[in-house]
Amino acid sequence: MNKIAFIFPGQGSQQVGMGASLVKENESAAKFYREADEKLGFSLSQICFKGPDEKLQYTAITQPAILTTSVALYQAFMEKASIAPAFVAGHSLGEYTALVAAGVISFPDAVLTVHKRGKWMDEAVPAGKGAMAAVLKLEKEKLELICEAVSQEIGIVEIANYNSADQIVISGERDAVVEASKRAEAEGARKVIPLAVSGPFHSSLMQPAAQHLTAELEQVHLADGRVPLVSNVTARAVNKRDEIIRLLVDQVTSPVRFEESIQFMIDQGVTVFIEFGAGRVLTGLIKKIDRKVKTLGVYDAESIDSVIAEIGC
């Protein structure tokens, strides 16, 4: 029997139209969008289904939009599938979707929390002062040394995401990110791609957002997980409420250890990863980490049936 992990994407997977076809065919999925609209006090569903894209890209909207779409896809899948994952995991924001799937936090609490989280992340650093960039094909040790040197000489720049051996994301003050990008190319990086993001996420500059989140999570009901979560911060499994809260706060200012998280699950016997989201961002990354594992994506009603047929559940 295959050991399966459910994974959930973060920012970057959003696209106008996500969830639109699903809600026409599945009432349970439609209910999540209605709940989100009611909880947030604006029509998140219409922004997901019809845009405009500029609104969907605003972090405080992007985060609940991705979470709602992923939860709706997950619920529609679970109505048809008879399967219990060995682990759940998410990339940054996706960790909250994973916690909904694990029974740690309710969907209404999660959608409001990530809306606030997005707002606090945008407010932490003035617009235009921060930046992020993806560095391709450079050893992590070299990039870490570059970030340390530039942080001492110019300004803060840190590793934000260890996505795969071929892709690491840096984050920090704009001038420092630009300089680190130049040095990475000089050291042999195949390419450095500036990211279209609103702030320097997963860096120490996000500390104000982490402080807000600490206070917020104290007010939200969270439970122990029914399924172990593989944490972005530690790349290890956790299911105790208090530790989950601490790690969610730490995650805001810490790098996402996605490659290590996937490798941990593979080492624990996982052979199939199912991504629930509008795109296929994470399945692409996983294939770069280990081509031998099976990766499947649930992104609309049709893909639900094809994934169930594929894994025979």
N, C-alpha and C positions, 0 to 999 in steps of 0.2 A: 504494500500500500504506500503510495506516495505521501510524503510529508509536505504539507502546503503552507505557505505564508501569504497573508493578504497585505498588500502595500498600497499606500495612498499618497498622491502627489501634492506638491506645494505650489507656490507661485511660479508662473511660467507655463502652466498647463491650461490656463483659461482661454476660452475662445467664445465669441458671440455665437449663440445658437445652442450652447451646451445644455443638455437636458430637455430641449424642446420636443424632440420626437419621443423621448421616453415618457414624458408626462401624458402624452396623448394615448399611450397604450397601457399605462400602469397607474392606477389610482393611489397606491401607496406612495409611489415616487412623487406624484403631484402634491400629496399631503405635506411632504417636507418643504416644498417651496412655499406653500400657503403658510405653514408654521413660521418659516423664516421671515416672510413679509410681515406677519403679525408681530413677531418678536422684535424686529428691527425698526418697524414703523415706516418703512418705505418698500416699494415694489422691487425687491431683489430679483424676483422671478422674471420680470420684464427686462431687466438689464441683462440677465443671463440669456434669455431667449432672443431678444431683439436689439440689445445694445442701448446706446452707442458704445463703441469700443473704448472711447476716452473714459467713460464712466467705469467700465469694467476694469480698467487698468489702475484705478485709484485703489491703493492698498487696503483701505478700510472696507471696500466693496469686493475687491478681488478675493480676499481671504474667506469671508462667509459664502461667496459664490462658489468657490472651489469646494469648500467643505459640504455645502448643501448638495451639489451635484454628485460628489463622491458618495455621500451617505445615501442619496436616492438610488444610485446605481447598486450600491452594496445591498440595500434592502430588497430591491427588485430581484437581485441575484439570489439572495438567501430564501426568498419565497419559493424558488424553484429548485434550489440545490440542497442536497443533504450532505453537508460537509462542515467539519470543525477545523479551523486552522491551528497549526502548532504555534504560530506567532503572528502578531500584527506589527506593522511598522509604517512610519510615514516620513516624508522628507519635509522637515521644518513644519510649516503649517499643517502638512498631512498627518503629523503626529496627533493632532486633535481629532481628526477623522478616525484614526486608528483607535483612539480612546473611546469614541462613541461606539465603534464596533466591538470593543472589549468590555463594554458596559460600565466604564469608569465614570463617564459624564453623559448627561442627557443631551439629546440633540438641541433643544431650545437653549440650554445653558452654553453649549459649545458654540452655537452660531453667534450668540451675543458676545461671548468672550473673544472670539477671533475678530469680530468687527471692532471691538475696543482695542484689541492687540494691534491690529493694523493701523488704527488711528494713532496710537501711542508710538508706534514705530516711525510713522511719518513725522510726528511732532518732535522726536528725540533729537534730530539734526536738521538745521535749516535747509530748505530746498537749495540744491546746487552745491552744497558743501561736502556731500559724501558721494561715493561712487563704488561700483563693484566691477570686476572683470574676470572672465574665465581664461585661465592659462592652460593651454593644451600641450601635452607631451613635454613636461619638464619634471624631473625628479622632485618629490615633495621636500626632501632635505635641502636642496638648492633654493627652492622657493621660500621655505621657512627662513633660511639665512638672509635672503634678500629682504623679506618683510621686517626682520629684526633690525637690519642695517638702516633701512629707509625710515623706520619708526624712530630710530635714534637721531637721524640726521634731518628729517623733513617733517614728518607727522605720522599719525597712526595709520598703519596698514597691517592687516592680519589675515590669516586663512579663515575663510567663511565656510567653505564646503570642500570636503574630501570626497568628490563624487566617484572617481575611479582613478586608476593609475594614470590615465591619459587626460583627466580633466579635474583641475582644482580651481576653486573660485577664491579671489581675494577681495577684501572689503576694507573701507576706511575713508580717511579724508581724501578729497579729490586729487590734490596735488601729489599726495603720497602714493595713491593708486596708480596715477599716471607714471610716476618715476619707477615704481616697482614693476610696472608693465614693461617699460623700456629695458630695465635690467634683466627681466625674465627673458625677453627676446634675445638680448645680448648673450645670455647664458645658454641659449639653445632651444628655447621654447619654440614649437612649430608655429604657434599663433597665439595672440592675446586678443580676446574679444571683449570690448566694453559692453556691459549689460545695461539694458534700458530699465532701470529700477529707480525708485523714488528715494532710496536711502542706503546707507552702508550697513545692511542687515548682517546679523551674526558677527558683530564686532563689539568691542568694549564701548563704542560710541552709543550703543543701544541701551546703556545702563539705565537712563531715565524710564524707558519703556519697561524694563525688567522690574523696576521698583513699583510702577503702577500695577503690573501683572501680579506681583506678590500680594498686594492688597486685594486685588480682584479675586484671586483664587482662594483666598481665605473666606470669601463670601459665597462661593459656589460649592454645591454639594458634589463631592467626588467620592468614589468607592474603590475598593480593591478591584483589580482587573480579573475578569473571568478567563482571559487569554493573556499570556505574557506579552508585554510591549517591549520591543527592542529600541532602546533609547538612542536618540541622535547624539546625545552628549557622551555616553559611555560605550555605545555599541554593544551593550549587554542587556539581558532580559530583566524586566522589572514588572511587578504587579501590585506592589503595596502602595496605597494611597499617598502616604506622606512622602515617600521617595519620588513618586510620580510628580507631585506638586513641585518639589525642589528642582527636579530635572527640567520641568517645563519653564521655570524661571531662568535656570542656568542656560537653557537652550537659546534664549534671546541674544545672549552675548557670546556664545560658544560656537565653535565650528560644528557643522553637521558632518558626522562621521559615517556617511552613507556607505562607502566601500567597505569599511570594517563591519558595519551592521549586516550587510548582505553576506559577507564572508562568515560572520558568526553564525548566521542561520544555516548556511550551507554546511558548516562544520557540525551543526546540531542535526544534520540529516535532511534538511529541506531540499527538495528537488524541483518544486514547482512554485513559482511566484505569480500571483494574480494581482494585477493593478486595477484599481477602481478609480476612474477619472476620465476627464474629457479627452486627454491626449495619451500618448504612449512614451512620455518622457522617461519614466523610471525603468520600464522594460528595456529601453535602449541602453540605459546606463548599466543595467544588470548584465546584459549581453557583453559589455566591455569588461566586466569583472570576471565572469565565468560563462563561457559560451556553452558549456555542457548542460546547464540547468534549463528547464523549460520556463518560458515567460509567456503569460497570457494577459490580454487586456479586456476589461469590461468597460465599454465606453458608450454603448447604446443598447436598445432592446435586442437587436439581432445578435450582438456579440455575447449577450447573456446565454442564449441558446447554444451558440457555437462553443463557448468555453465549457459549458456543462457537458456537451457531447464529447469534447476533447478529453476531459478528465474522468468522464463516466460516473458522475455523482447525481 
